[in-house]
Amino acid sequence: MILKDDFYTIVQLTEEDNAIRATLKLNLAHRIFDGHFPGQPVVPGVCMVQMIKEILETAIGKSTMLKQADYIKFLSVINPMEEKPVNALVQYSDKGTEGIHTIASLHCEERVCMKLKGVFVLNNTVLLEEEQ
């Protein structure tokens, strides 16, 4: 995983009926914030998508890649300086060869920061490398 345990940590994760709820804590000192943006740090959109991907992978125990994004909406910035937890909701349905259909969102308190609807597939390249 690229960002987990470095850019953010999972403080709490629960899974019930193909719905994952996670509370995340951002690393305020992470080097990403040096350039995004100096003096006014915000979580980059690509990092938000990666966090959703890694939360899904943590729950299912397999490496994935985003195959299809029906929509990705960035609705509000996540400011790491606010030091508020980021809450994630990832709902998924494994459709076998069709992929893992996913609807996810990131929230800061009551504010929705990002929404994603898409399909993840198992990343066989990574799985093969891990098996060696």
Secondary structure, 3 states (H helix, E strand, C coil): CCCECCCEEEEEEEEECCEEEEEEEECCCCCHHHHCCCCCCCCCHHHHHHHHHHHHHHHHCCCEEEEEEEEEEECCCCCHHHCCCEEEEEEEEECHHHCEEEEEEEEECCEEEEEEEEEEEECHHHHHHHHC
